[in-house]
Amino acid sequence: MSIQRHPRKIAAAIGGAALATGAITGVAFAATGSDERDDPAETEQAIPASDLDRATAAALAETGGGTVTETEVDDEESKYEVEVTLDDRTQVDVQLDKSFVVVGTETDGQQDVDGEG
C-alpha cells in the first residue's frame, strides 16, 4: 500500500496550527494583562472588586467628584491609590490606608484629550 503525500495540505495544516497557537497566545496575553516587565514588584495591581466601592467613594469624597481612571494596591506610598480625573482634566492621585482613610493626595496636572498627560 502506497501513501501519497500532499505537500500543500501538509503546509496548510502546519500553517493553520501555527496561526491557532499565535491566536491562543495573544488571547492569553490580553486576558492576563501581562506586560514585558521582568520584576513582578513593578506590576501594578488593581484594587479588588470587594474593596473598590469603598476606595472609590473615599477618593471621590476627597476630590469633590470626578471620574476614577485607575486604581492600584500596595503602591510605594499607601495601601490603595485611586487616580481621579476631574472635569477640567486635572488628575489627582488619592492615597488611602487599609481602612480607606485618605493619607495623602497629589495633583498630576491636566490630562490631554487623547489620554496623555
N, C-alpha and C positions, 0 to 999 in steps of 0.2 A: 504494500500500500504506500502510495506516494503522498507526501504532504506538500501542498502548494503554499508558497509564502506570497503574501501580497504586501509589498513594501509600503504602498500608500496607506493601506489600512493600518499597518503597524505604526507608521509615523503619525497617523491621525489619532490612534489610541494613546500613544505616548504624549503627544501634544495636548490632548484632552485631559490626561491625568495631571500634567504639569500645570495646566490652566486651573483645574479644580484645586490643586494644592495651593496655588497662589491666592485664589479667592478665599479659601478657608483661612489662610494665614492673615490676609487682610481683614477679614471679619473678626478674627480673634484679636488682632491688634486694636481695632476700633472698639470692640466690646470691653476690653480691659483698660482702655485709655492709656495704654503703656506709652512711654516715650523712650528716648535713647539715653537717658541719664543712667550712669552706672551705679551711682550712690543712692540706695533706697532712702536714705535720710533726706535727700533733696526732693523727693517726690511728694507733692502736696496731696493731702487727703481732705476731701470734702467733709463737712460736718454730717454725721449720720442723721438719717431721717428722724430718729427718735429725739434728737436734740435740736433739729433745725428750726422748728417753730419758735422755741424759746429764744434761741440765739438771734433769729430774725427780728422778733418782737423787741428784744433789748436793744439791738443795733438801730432799728428804725425809731425807737423812742429817743435814743441818744441824738440822732441826726435830725429828728423832726420830720421824717418822711424820706422818700426816695425809693430806689429800686435796688434790691440786693443783686449784685452782679457776680459775686464769687464768695466762697467760704473756704475756710481751712481749719484743720485741727492741729494742735500742738506745733504752732509756728514758733519762731525763736522768741517771741515777745509775750505769748499768752496761751491759754488752753484753746480758745476759739478766736478766729479772726473773721470778721464779716466785712466785705467790701460793699459799700453803698454808693451808688451814683445818684447824685441829687438832680433836680430838674434843670439846673444850669450846667450840668455835665461835670460838676466837681465830684471827685472821688474821695470818699472818706473811709479809711480803714478803722474799724471799731474793734478794739481788743477786749475780750471777755475772759473772766476767770471761770473755773469749773462750775460755779454757781450762777453763771450768766450775769455777773455784775461787771459793769464797764470798768476797766482798769486803765484805759488809755484810748486816744484817738489820734489819727494822723491824716491830714489832708494832703492828697497827692496831686491836686491841681485838676484842670479840666481835661476831659477825655474828648478826643476828636470824634467827629461824626462816624468815621469808619472804625471806631473801636480802639484806636491807638492814642495813648496819652503823651 
